[in-house]
């Protein structure tokens, strides 16, 4: 049946249109027909849009946009709309007479309204001397030459008749009557002009008199007003006003404003010099000072030609001299004659002071202008030293004493200035020999460095090392960098020798750390290599001892000093560092491989613990060797070792020869002991001590150990396993009873701090009873009645979802239409641009053609002229 119906429908469609009497349909182009095929057919589903004509739809949309959107686009800038705004034109309830009356009233009101709401003076009329400015601008009046005349802009009849009357006849209406009844003979033109001039002069004098009278009256009125004003406003004198209110003092803000107003403005300064320039200037200064020291040591004075200026300008006036004495003489008269004071005698026996004054007074005149410019003695060194003090770095502060001593040696006793070429006294030469040289070369070996520094004070040794660095700065010569790199190793070896000496000179070692730090900042790679070489040598020696004897002793004080210096020169908070990491391993090896067999070993071990804590102060790194060593030290000071709540680790033993090394049982020694710092010299070797001194040393070691435990508690308090880590220490502190009261109080405070640290976790323990199982709930069963729809929602929820779906579909369609409209407008604008470009090209081409035609005609005309 389905096939028969489809065949019949196909035949009916193929029948001609006239057979049915309807409108004939054109057969669509099969290439423009789009068939939306379905993958599978669903029974009962109505299919829509299975066949579409995209070409036809596109043409319809384009036609619709052309009729609507294109029309709006073309009329977007047009406003030619006629609107009839006449009053009552389209109101049929108003009669024509009322319309005319209302329109007339509105017109009159519009004329009286202001033209601009911002013109405030529109209704005012501006005047000048009672005349409107609008009338004055018309230039209807004629200004008289005399500005003081009362009747301005008018000419007298006589003046008009005289100048413009045209002749010397009598003036009209001015014929004089004689007393006898006869007429006066007419006057000549000259007489009339003279009379007119006299009359005008008289009027001018009268006006001048009136003006002077008015001025006098004005001045008198002003004077009277001043007198009246003085009576009206009476000012209180200062004496009376002093008893009243005082003048308010300015507040802090006003004072600050005034200070800022009178504050000096910043002046531009010279640029900052580079490190190379500073090093070069310092080297030149030291060379100059060394040359002066050698000259003074040999007893020679500067030559006369060296004091003369090297260069004189062409316009120099030679006025750079200073008058030390007053050459003016007192002028007086005696017995009517002029008396001039005589100059003092210049006898050689006048004393040293007279000779000095003579030399100072006459030396400038004899030396001439050239000698006057150069200072006497060595004052130039003073000025150089003063100028260098302002610009040299802080590290050169040690040179001030040398500069001061140089200045003192430069001034001979008695104020006498030696003449050029004269030798200095023997005392000055000896002082110059004893003075440190200013220029040093870098030593080639450690023995040479020792020879330079041995026998000198601490300040002199620092000064020598500093001058070696400044005279051999890397920026001054090519090979100075390698020399200074070797100097770091020599200084490190020299510090080791000082630490190994008996007794160790720790003061010089402390002061030499700063030059080491400066060299380490300049050459970090060579410094790290030198420190690693020293530590590697010490570790190899300790490993060899362990392989030979099975145990190793604590190293000497020099190795401990090296470990301390390594932490001061390099950053200790890095996760890994090429120098600090090996140093940490070395410290841990010392605490785990070296047993404590004497008080000296205990002092060394406590020093290693202090260095360890300094290393991990910033990184807060946990060091188990440190906790173990401190527990061992406390174990040595504990009397009862049977009830132990802890376990000792190598190198400590619970029972043995040295298990009670730090135990003090004498109560008198405990009472006489005073807490003080543990001297580091004990690490180098303990001298023969009495029993009391030994007990005091043991108590001092115990005090240092407790202080280190307190630092560990503060450092490792935030760790989750803090209480497990410090359990051995807590047991030892509770067992430490036989000690002075100060140490007992310290141990109690440490225990309190341990207990105050929070616990970050609870240990796992088994439950006492079986846990109660959770309740089980019956699952929810939902019966599905209709497939393909979402269940579990009400009718309102389904309607809401349907509207949301519809809104989304409409929104997508609107966005699609807006995008197509934008594309249509873009195509329209592009076509307009192309049309304008084509029109412009056509006009340009037409212009070029006309110009070419004119050019051709002109050339043809020119050729005709040449032919003729």
C-alpha positions in Angstrom: 0.0 0.0 0.0 2.8 2.4 0.8 4.5 1.9 -2.5 1.2 2.3 -4.4 0.5 5.6 -2.7 4.0 6.9 -3.3 3.8 6.0 -6.9 0.4 7.7 -7.3 1.7 10.8 -5.5 4.6 10.8 -7.9 2.4 10.6 -10.9 0.2 13.3 -9.7 3.1 15.6 -9.2 4.4 14.8 -12.6 1.1 15.8 -14.2 0.9 19.2 -15.9 -0.3 22.1 -13.9 -3.1 23.0 -16.2 -4.8 19.6 -15.6 -5.6 20.6 -12.1 -6.2 24.2 -12.8 -3.6 25.4 -10.2 -0.4 27.5 -10.6 2.5 25.8 -12.3 5.6 25.3 -10.1 9.1 25.5 -11.6 11.1 22.3 -11.2 13.9 23.0 -8.7 17.5 22.5 -9.6 18.6 19.2 -8.2 22.0 20.7 -7.3 20.3 23.3 -5.0 18.2 20.7 -3.1 19.7 19.5 0.2 18.4 16.3 1.6 18.8 15.7 5.4 19.2 12.0 5.6 18.5 10.2 8.8 20.7 7.4 10.0 17.7 5.4 11.1 14.0 5.8 11.1 12.1 6.0 14.4 8.6 4.7 14.4 6.1 7.5 15.1 8.5 10.4 14.8 7.4 13.2 12.5 10.3 14.4 10.3 10.6 18.0 9.4 13.0 19.8 7.1 14.1 16.6 5.5 14.4 18.4 2.2 15.6 22.0 2.0 16.4 24.6 -0.7 19.4 26.6 0.7 19.8 28.7 -2.4 16.2 29.8 -2.4 16.3 30.6 1.4 19.5 32.6 0.9 18.0 34.6 -1.9 14.9 35.4 0.1 17.0 36.5 3.1 19.1 38.7 0.9 16.1 40.3 -0.7 14.6 40.9 2.7 17.8 42.5 4.0 18.0 44.7 0.9 14.5 46.0 1.5 14.9 46.6 5.2 18.5 46.7 6.5 20.0 48.3 3.4 17.3 51.0 3.4 18.1 51.9 7.0 21.8 51.9 6.3 21.4 54.4 3.5 19.1 56.7 5.5 21.3 56.5 8.7 22.6 60.1 8.2 19.4 61.7 6.8 17.1 63.8 8.9 14.8 65.4 6.3 11.6 64.8 8.1 9.0 67.6 8.0 7.2 68.2 11.3 4.5 70.8 11.6 5.0 72.4 15.0 2.4 75.1 14.6 0.2 75.5 17.6 -3.2 73.8 17.3 -2.7 72.9 13.7 -4.1 69.4 14.1 -6.4 70.2 17.1 -10.0 70.6 15.8 -11.4 71.7 19.2 -9.7 75.1 18.9 -11.2 77.8 16.7 -9.0 79.7 14.1 -9.3 82.9 16.2 -8.0 81.2 19.3 -5.2 79.6 17.3 -4.1 83.0 15.9 -4.2 84.7 19.4 -2.2 81.9 21.0 0.3 81.9 18.2 0.7 85.7 18.5 1.2 85.5 22.2 3.9 82.7 21.8 5.7 84.9 19.2 5.8 87.9 21.5 7.0 85.7 24.4 9.7 84.2 22.2 11.0 87.7 21.4 11.2 88.8 25.0 13.0 85.6 26.1 16.8 85.6 26.5 18.7 84.4 23.5 21.2 82.6 25.7 20.8 81.2 29.2 24.5 81.9 29.9 24.4 85.6 29.0 23.5 87.2 32.3 23.9 90.8 31.2 21.7 90.6 28.1 18.9 92.9 29.4 21.3 95.5 30.8 22.3 98.6 28.9 25.9 99.8 29.3 26.4 103.6 29.5 29.4 106.0 29.6 28.9 109.4 31.1 25.2 109.0 30.9 25.3 108.0 27.2 24.5 104.6 25.8 27.5 102.7 24.4 25.4 101.8 21.4 24.9 105.5 20.5 28.6 106.3 21.1 29.6 103.5 18.7 27.6 105.3 15.9 30.2 108.2 16.1 27.5 110.9 15.9 29.3 113.3 18.3 32.4 115.3 17.5 34.9 115.5 20.4 36.3 119.0 21.0 40.1 119.4 21.3 39.6 120.8 24.8 38.8 117.7 27.0 37.8 119.9 29.9 35.1 121.8 28.2 31.7 121.4 29.6 29.7 121.5 26.3 31.4 118.6 24.5 30.8 118.0 20.8 29.5 121.5 20.1 31.2 124.4 18.3 30.6 128.0 19.2 28.8 130.2 16.6 31.8 132.6 16.5 34.3 129.9 15.8 32.1 128.4 13.1 31.5 131.7 11.4 35.2 132.7 11.7 36.6 129.5 10.2 33.9 128.5 7.8 32.0 131.8 7.3 33.9 132.7 4.1 35.1 136.3 4.5 35.9 139.1 6.9 32.3 140.5 7.0 30.4 141.1 10.2 29.2 138.1 12.0 25.4 137.6 11.7 23.4 138.8 14.6 26.5 140.3 16.4 26.4 143.9 15.1 27.4 146.2 17.9 25.3 149.1 18.8 27.0 152.5 19.5 25.9 154.5 22.5 24.6 157.3 20.3 22.3 155.0 18.5 24.6 154.5 15.5 26.2 151.2 14.4 29.9 150.4 15.3 32.1 150.1 12.3 32.9 146.5 11.4 36.1 144.9 12.7 38.7 143.4 10.5 39.4 139.7 10.4 42.6 140.0 12.3 40.9 141.9 15.2 38.2 139.3 15.4 40.7 136.5 15.6 42.8 138.2 18.3 39.6 138.9 20.2 38.7 135.2 19.9 42.1 134.1 21.0 42.0 136.4 24.1 38.5 135.1 25.0 39.6 131.5 24.7 42.7 132.2 26.9 40.6 133.8 29.5 38.2 130.9 29.6 41.1 128.5 29.9 42.5 130.4 32.9 39.1 130.4 34.5 38.9 126.6 34.1 42.4 126.2 35.5 41.4 128.3 38.5 38.3 126.2 39.1 40.3 123.0 38.8 42.9 124.3 41.4 40.1 125.3 43.8 38.5 121.9 43.5 41.8 120.2 44.2 42.4 122.3 47.3 39.0 121.5 48.5 39.6 117.8 47.9 42.8 117.9 49.8 41.2 119.7 52.7 38.4 117.2 52.8 40.9 114.3 52.8 42.8 115.9 55.8 39.5 116.4 57.7 38.5 112.8 57.0 41.8 111.5 58.4 41.3 113.5 61.6 37.8 112.1 61.9 39.0 108.6 61.1 41.6 108.8 63.8 38.9 109.6 66.3 36.6 106.8 65.1 39.1 104.0 65.0 41.3 104.3 68.1 44.3 102.0 68.2 45.4 100.6 71.5 49.1 101.2 72.3 51.4 98.3 72.7 51.7 98.8 76.4 48.0 98.4 76.8 47.7 95.6 74.3 50.5 93.7 76.1 48.2 93.0 79.1 45.5 91.4 76.9 45.6 88.3 74.9 48.9 87.2 73.6 49.6 86.6 69.9 48.8 82.9 69.1 51.9 80.9 68.4 52.1 79.1 65.1 51.3 75.5 65.1 53.5 72.7 63.9 52.1 72.7 60.4 52.8 76.4 59.9 56.4 76.0 61.3 57.0 73.1 58.9 55.7 75.1 55.9 58.0 78.0 56.8 61.0 75.6 57.2 60.3 74.0 53.9 60.0 77.4 52.3 63.4 78.5 53.6 65.0 75.1 53.1 68.1 74.9 50.9 67.6 73.3 47.6 69.7 70.2 46.7 72.8 71.0 44.7 74.0 68.7 42.0 76.9 66.6 43.0 79.6 64.9 41.0 79.0 61.4 39.7 79.9 58.4 41.8 83.2 56.9 40.9 83.6 53.3 39.9 85.5 50.8 41.9 88.4 50.9 39.4 88.7 54.7 39.7 88.7 54.5 43.5 91.4 51.8 43.5 93.5 53.9 41.1 93.2 57.0 43.3 94.0 55.0 46.4 97.1 53.6 44.7 98.3 57.0 43.6 97.8 58.4 47.1 99.7 55.5 48.7 102.5 56.0 46.2 102.7 59.7 47.0 102.8 59.0 50.7 105.5 56.3 50.3 107.6 58.7 48.3 107.3 61.3 51.0 108.1 58.7 53.7 111.3 57.6 51.8 112.3 61.3 51.4 111.9 62.0 55.1 113.7 58.7 56.0 116.7 59.8 53.9 116.6 63.2 55.5 116.1 65.2 52.3 113.8 68.1 51.8 111.8 69.1 48.7 113.9 71.1 46.1 113.1 74.7 45.3 112.1 73.9 41.7 109.6 71.3 42.9 107.6 74.0 44.8 107.2 76.2 41.7 103.9 75.8 39.8 104.1 73.6 36.8 102.0 75.9 34.6 101.1 79.5 34.5 98.2 80.8 32.5 98.7 83.7 30.0 96.1 85.8 31.9 97.4 85.0 35.4 97.7 88.1 37.5 100.1 86.6 40.0 97.8 87.6 42.9 97.8 84.3 44.7 99.8 85.5 47.6 98.9 86.0 51.2 100.3 88.7 53.4 101.2 87.3 56.8 102.2 90.6 58.4 100.6 94.1 58.4 103.1 96.5 56.6 101.0 99.5 57.3 102.8 102.1 59.5 101.3 104.5 62.0 101.5 108.1 60.9 102.1 110.6 63.7 103.5 114.1 64.2 105.9 115.3 66.8 107.1 118.9 67.2 105.5 119.8 63.9 107.4 117.0 62.1 106.1 113.8 60.6 107.2 110.8 62.8 107.3 107.4 61.2 107.9 104.3 63.3 111.2 102.5 62.4 111.2 98.9 61.4 112.5 96.5 64.1 116.1 95.5 63.9 116.8 92.3 62.0 119.6 91.2 64.3 120.5 87.5 64.2 120.6 87.4 68.0 117.0 88.3 68.3 115.9 84.8 69.1 114.2 82.1 67.3 110.9 83.9 67.2 112.5 86.9 65.5 114.1 84.8 62.9 110.8 83.0 62.3 109.0 86.2 61.9 111.7 87.6 59.6 111.6 84.5 57.5 107.8 84.4 57.3 107.6 88.2 56.6 110.3 88.4 54.0 110.1 84.9 52.5 107.1 85.8 50.3 108.7 88.9 48.8 112.0 87.2 48.1 110.4 84.1 46.7 108.4 86.1 44.2 104.9 85.1 42.9 106.0 81.6 42.0 107.1 80.7 45.5 104.0 82.3 47.0 101.7 79.8 45.3 103.4 76.7 46.8 102.8 76.0 50.5 105.7 75.6 52.9 106.7 72.3 54.5 104.4 69.4 53.7 101.0 71.2 54.0 100.1 69.8 50.6 100.1 66.3 52.1 97.6 67.6 54.7 95.3 68.9 52.1 95.6 65.7 50.1 94.9 63.6 53.2 91.9 65.8 54.0 90.5 65.5 50.5 91.1 61.7 50.5 89.4 61.2 53.8 86.1 62.4 52.3 86.1 60.0 49.4 88.0 56.9 50.6 85.9 53.9 51.8 85.3 53.0 55.4 87.9 50.3 55.3 90.7 52.9 55.0 89.9 54.4 58.4 93.2 52.9 59.7 95.2 55.2 57.6 94.1 58.3 59.6 96.7 57.6 62.3 99.4 57.4 59.6 98.4 60.6 58.0 98.3 62.3 61.4 101.7 61.0 62.3 103.0 62.1 58.9 101.7 65.6 59.5 103.3 65.8 62.9 106.7 64.7 61.5 106.4 67.2 58.7 106.4 70.2 61.1 109.8 70.8 62.6 110.0 71.9 66.2 110.0 75.5 67.0 108.0 76.4 63.9 111.2 76.7 61.8 110.9 75.9 58.1 114.0 74.2 56.6 115.3 75.7 53.5 115.3 73.7 50.3 118.0 71.0 50.1 118.5 71.1 53.9 118.4 67.7 55.7 115.8 66.9 58.3 116.8 66.2 61.9 117.8 62.7 63.0 114.7 62.2 65.1 112.4 62.8 62.1 114.5 60.3 60.0 114.2 57.7 62.7 110.5 58.2 62.9 110.2 57.9 59.2 112.1 54.6 59.2 109.9 53.3 62.0 106.8 54.2 60.0 105.0 51.5 57.9 105.6 51.7 54.2 102.7 52.7 52.1 103.3 50.4 49.1 103.5 46.6 49.5 103.8 43.9 46.9 101.8 40.7 47.2 103.8 38.0 49.0 104.7 35.0 47.0 104.6 32.6 49.9 103.1 32.2 53.4 106.6 32.6 54.9 106.9 36.0 53.2 103.5 37.0 54.6 104.6 35.9 58.0 107.8 38.0 57.8 105.7 41.1 56.9 103.2 40.6 59.7 105.3 39.2 62.5 106.4 41.5 65.3 103.7 44.1 64.5 100.6 45.1 66.4 97.1 44.1 65.4 96.3 47.5 63.9 99.6 47.4 61.9 98.9 43.9 60.6 95.4 45.0 59.4 96.9 48.1 57.8 99.6 46.0 56.0 96.9 43.6 54.6 94.7 46.5 53.6 97.5 48.3 51.8 98.5 45.1 50.0 94.9 44.9 48.6 94.7 48.5 47.6 98.2 48.6 45.9 97.4 45.5 44.0 93.8 45.9 43.0 92.7 43.7 40.1 91.8 46.8 38.0 95.3 48.3 38.2 97.3 45.5 36.6 96.7 42.2 34.7 98.4 39.8 37.1 97.0 41.3 40.3 93.9 39.0 40.4 96.0 35.8 40.6 98.2 37.4 43.2 95.3 38.4 45.4 93.8 34.9 45.0 97.0 33.4 46.4 96.9 36.0 49.2 93.6 34.5 50.5 95.2 31.1 50.9 98.2 32.6 52.6 96.0 34.5 55.0 94.1 31.3 55.8 97.3 29.5 56.5 98.5 32.4 58.6 95.3 32.2 60.7 95.8 28.5 61.2 99.4 29.1 62.5 98.1 31.8 64.9 95.4 29.3 66.2 98.0 26.6 66.6 100.4 28.8 68.5 100.6 28.6 72.3 98.7 30.6 73.5 96.5 31.2 70.4 96.2 34.8 69.4 92.4 35.0 68.9 92.3 38.8 68.8 94.3 39.0 65.6 92.3 36.1 64.1 89.1 38.0 64.9 90.3 41.1 63.2 91.7 39.3 60.1 88.2 37.9 59.3 87.2 41.1 57.6 90.1 41.1 55.0 89.3 37.5 54.4 85.6 38.4 53.8 86.6 41.2 51.3 88.8 38.8 49.4 86.1 36.2 49.4 83.6 38.7 47.9 86.1 39.6 45.2 87.2 36.0 44.3 84.5 33.5 45.5 85.7 30.6 43.4 89.3 30.7 44.6 88.2 31.3 48.2 85.9 28.3 48.1 88.7 26.1 46.7 91.1 27.2 49.4 88.6 26.5 52.2 87.6 23.1 50.7 91.3 22.2 50.4 91.9 22.9 54.1 88.8 21.0 55.2 89.6 18.0 52.9 93.1 17.8 54.3 91.7 17.7 57.9 89.2 15.0 57.0 91.8 12.9 55.3 94.0 13.1 58.4 91.1 12.1 60.7 90.2 9.1 58.4 93.8 7.9 58.4 93.8 8.0 62.1 90.6 6.1 62.4 91.9 3.4 60.0 95.1 3.1 62.0 94.0 3.2 65.6 90.2 2.6 65.3 89.3 5.9 66.8 90.2 9.6 66.3 90.7 12.5 68.6 89.2 16.0 68.2 91.3 18.1 65.8 93.3 21.1 66.8 92.0 24.6 67.3 93.1 25.6 63.8 90.5 23.2 62.1 87.8 24.5 64.4 88.6 28.1 63.5 88.5 27.1 59.8 85.0 25.6 60.3 83.9 28.8 62.1 85.3 31.1 59.4 83.6 29.0 56.6 80.2 29.7 58.1 81.0 33.4 58.3 82.3 33.7 54.7 79.6 31.6 52.8 75.8 31.4 53.1 74.7 28.6 55.4 71.0 28.6 54.6 71.3 27.1 51.1 70.0 23.6 50.6 73.3 22.7 49.0 76.5 24.7 48.9 79.9 23.6 47.6 81.6 24.7 50.8 79.0 24.7 53.6 77.7 21.3 52.8 81.1 19.6 53.2 81.6 21.7 56.4 78.4 20.3 57.8 79.5 16.8 57.0 82.8 17.5 58.7 81.1 18.8 61.9 78.8 15.7 62.0 81.9 13.4 61.6 83.6 15.2 64.6 80.5 14.7 66.8 80.1 11.0 65.9 83.7 9.8 65.5 85.6 11.6 68.2 85.0 10.4 71.8 85.2 12.7 74.8 88.1 11.6 76.9 89.1 14.9 78.7 87.9 18.3 79.6 89.7 19.7 76.5 87.7 17.3 74.3 84.5 18.4 76.0 85.3 22.1 75.3 86.1 21.3 71.6 82.8 19.3 71.3 80.8 22.1 72.8 82.5 24.6 70.4 81.5 22.3 67.5 77.9 22.3 68.7 77.9 26.1 68.8 79.2 26.2 65.3 76.6 23.7 64.2 73.8 25.8 65.7 75.1 28.9 63.9 75.1 27.0 60.6 71.4 26.0 60.9 70.1 29.2 62.6 68.3 30.3 59.4 67.5 27.1 57.7 66.2 25.4 61.0 67.7 22.1 59.8 67.4 19.2 62.2 70.8 17.8 63.3 70.5 14.4 65.2 74.3 14.4 65.9 73.9 17.6 67.9 71.1 16.2 70.1 73.1 13.0 70.7 76.2 14.9 71.7 74.4 17.2 74.1 72.7 14.1 75.6 76.1 12.5 76.1 77.5 15.6 77.8 74.5 15.7 80.2 75.0 12.0 80.8 78.6 12.6 82.0 77.2 15.1 84.5 74.5 12.8 85.9 75.2 11.0 89.1 72.7 8.1 89.0 72.9 6.1 85.8 70.9 3.0 86.8 67.4 4.4 86.2 67.8 5.4 82.6 65.0 6.5 80.3 67.2 7.0 77.3 69.7 5.2 75.1 73.2 6.5 74.4 74.8 6.3 70.9 78.4 6.2 69.9 80.9 7.8 70.8 79.4 7.8 74.3 79.0 4.8 76.7 76.6 4.4 79.5 79.3 3.0 81.8 83.1 3.3 81.5 86.2 5.3 82.3 84.9 8.7 81.3 81.2 8.3 82.0 81.5 10.7 85.0 83.9 13.1 83.5 81.8 16.2 84.2 80.3 15.1 87.6 81.1 17.4 90.5 80.4 16.2 94.0 82.2 18.9 96.0 79.6 21.3 97.5 82.2 23.9 98.3 83.3 24.1 94.7 79.6 24.4 93.7 79.1 27.3 96.1 82.2 29.2 94.9 81.5 28.7 91.2 80.3 31.7 89.2 78.8 31.4 85.8 80.9 32.8 83.0 81.7 32.2 79.3 83.8 29.2 78.4 87.2 30.5 77.1 88.2 29.2 73.7 91.8 29.0 74.8 91.0 25.8 76.7 90.4 24.1 73.4 94.1 24.7 72.6 95.3 23.1 75.8 94.6 23.3 79.5 97.4 24.1 81.9 97.9 22.3 85.2 94.8 23.1 87.3 93.8 22.4 90.8 90.9 20.3 91.7 88.8 23.4 92.4 89.6 25.0 89.0 88.8 21.7 87.3 85.4 21.5 89.0 84.7 25.0 88.0 85.6 24.1 84.4 83.3 21.1 84.5 80.4 23.3 85.8 81.1 25.9 83.0 80.9 23.1 80.4 77.6 22.0 81.9 76.3 25.6 81.8 77.3 25.9 78.1 75.6 22.5 77.4 72.3 23.7 79.1 72.4 26.9 77.1 72.8 24.9 73.9 69.9 22.6 74.8 67.8 25.7 75.3 68.7 27.0 71.9 67.8 23.6 70.4 64.4 23.7 72.1 63.7 27.1 70.6 64.9 26.1 67.2 63.2 22.6 66.9 59.9 23.5 68.8 57.7 23.7 65.6 58.8 20.2 64.5 56.0 17.6 64.8 58.4 15.0 66.4 59.8 17.5 68.9 58.7 15.6 72.0 60.1 12.3 70.7 63.4 14.0 69.8 63.8 15.7 73.2 62.7 12.7 75.3 66.3 11.7 76.2 67.1 15.3 77.1 64.0 15.6 79.3 65.0 12.5 81.2 68.6 13.7 81.7 67.4 17.2 82.8 65.1 15.6 85.4 68.0 13.5 86.7 70.4 16.5 87.0 70.1 17.5 90.6 73.7 17.7 91.9 74.5 21.2 90.5 74.5 24.8 91.6 71.2 26.6 92.1 71.7 28.7 88.9 72.0 25.6 86.8 69.0 23.9 88.5 66.9 27.0 87.7 68.1 26.9 84.1 67.2 23.2 83.8 63.8 23.8 85.2 63.1 26.6 82.8 64.2 24.4 79.9 61.8 21.6 81.1 59.0 24.2 81.3 59.7 25.4 77.7 59.6 21.7 76.5 56.3 21.1 78.1 54.8 24.3 76.7 55.5 23.3 73.1 52.3 22.1 71.4 51.8 18.5 70.3 51.1 18.3 66.6 49.9 14.7 66.6 48.6 11.9 68.8 50.2 8.4 68.7 48.2 5.5 67.3 46.6 3.4 70.0 44.2 0.4 69.8 40.6 0.9 70.6 39.4 -0.6 73.9 36.0 -1.7 72.4 34.9 -2.8 69.0 33.7 0.2 66.9 30.0 0.5 66.3 29.1 -0.1 62.6 27.3 2.5 60.6 23.6 2.2 59.9 22.6 0.9 56.5 19.8 2.7 54.6 17.4 1.1 52.1 18.1 2.3 48.5 15.6 4.4 46.8 13.9 2.8 43.8 12.4 5.0 41.1 10.0 3.4 38.6 10.6 4.4 35.0 7.3 4.9 33.2 8.3 6.8 30.0 11.6 6.2 28.3 13.5 9.2 26.8 12.4 11.7 29.4 14.0 12.9 32.5 12.3 11.5 35.6 12.1 12.8 39.1 10.8 16.3 38.2 7.5 18.1 38.5 5.4 19.6 35.7 6.7 23.1 36.5 10.3 21.8 36.3 9.6 20.3 33.0 8.0 23.5 31.7 11.0 25.5 32.9 13.4 23.1 31.1 11.3 23.4 28.0 11.5 27.3 28.1 15.2 27.2 28.8 15.7 25.0 25.8 13.5 27.3 23.7 15.3 30.4 24.9 18.7 28.8 24.0 17.5 27.9 20.5 16.1 31.4 19.9 19.2 33.0 21.2 21.4 31.0 18.9 19.1 31.9 16.0 19.3 35.6 16.9 23.1 35.5 17.1 23.2 33.8 13.7 20.9 36.5 12.2 23.0 39.3 13.7 26.2 37.7 12.3 24.6 37.5 8.8 23.4 41.1 9.1 27.0 42.2 10.0 28.3 40.3 7.0 25.7 41.9 4.7 26.6 45.4 5.9 30.3 44.6 5.5 29.7 43.5 1.9 27.7 46.6 1.3 30.5 48.9 2.7 33.1 47.0 0.6 31.1 47.5 -2.6 30.7 51.2 -1.8 34.5 51.5 -1.3 35.1 49.8 -4.5 32.7 52.0 -6.4 34.3 55.1 -5.0 37.8 53.8 -5.9 36.6 53.0 -9.4 35.1 56.5 -9.8 38.2 58.1 -8.5 40.4 56.1 -10.9 38.1 57.0 -13.8 38.3 60.7 -13.0 42.1 60.5 -12.5 42.4 58.8 -15.8 40.2 61.4 -17.5 42.3 64.2 -16.0 45.5 62.5 -17.3 43.9 62.1 -20.7 43.0 65.8 -20.9 46.4 66.8 -19.6 48.1 64.6 -22.2 45.9 66.1 -24.9 46.9 69.6 -23.8 50.5 68.7 -23.7 50.3 67.3 -27.2 48.6 70.4 -28.5 51.2 72.6 -26.9 54.1 70.6 -28.3 52.5 70.7 -31.8 52.1 74.4 -31.5 55.7 74.7 -30.4 57.0 72.7 -33.4 55.0 74.9 -35.8 56.7 78.0 -34.3 60.1 76.5 -34.8 59.3 75.5 -38.3 58.4 79.1 -39.1 
